[in-house]
Amino acid sequence: MTLTIYGIAHCDTVKRARAWLAEHGVEATFHDFKKSGVPAEALDAWIATLGWERLLNRQGTTWRKLDDAAKAAVTDAASARALMLAQPSVIRRPVVRWRDGSLTVGFDADDWLRRL
């Protein structure tokens, strides 16, 4: 299984994560949400493994720009999933599927080094 990093190319955290992987000689496939969308089946696996609360970025610009009704409507995994598919920028980034099949969200150099 190849290492896959999911995110948005212009996201600063994704840029740092991809640069870190390159510096450590790690080949990774990059899946850009803006160009290729969010793979629904993968999102289901992320929610099941990581939890929708952990995936939903409530500190980001996209979340802050949502109206109060849209924010209030996110109450469970199904409503969070629908929002993440419609607005991929609300997904905390990067989501990484490691070679062993495990998943992480966010960039933590120490954790990543242990995973290599």
CORRASUL-V533974 format. One record per backbone hydrogen bond with DSSP energy under -1.0 kcal/mol. NH is the residue of the N-H (numbers start at 1). CO is the residue of the C=O. Records with the same first field share a line. If there is no record, write none. Layout:
# CORRASUL-V533974
NH: CO ; CO
This chain:
# CORRASUL-V533974
4: 97
5: 29
6: 95
7: 31
11: 8
15: 11
16: 12
17: 13
18: 14
19: 15
20: 16
21: 17
22: 18
23: 19
24: 20
25: 22
26: 21
29: 3
31: 5
33: 7
36: 32
37: 33
43: 39
44: 40
45: 41
46: 42
47: 43
48: 44
49: 45
50: 46
51: 47
55: 51
56: 52
57: 90
58: 56
64: 60
65: 61
66: 63
71: 67
72: 68
73: 69
74: 71
75: 73
80: 76
81: 77
82: 78
83: 79
84: 80
85: 81
86: 82
87: 83
90: 87
91: 88
92: 55
95: 6
96: 104
97: 4
98: 102
101: 98
104: 96
106: 94
112: 108
113: 109
114: 110
115: 111
116: 112
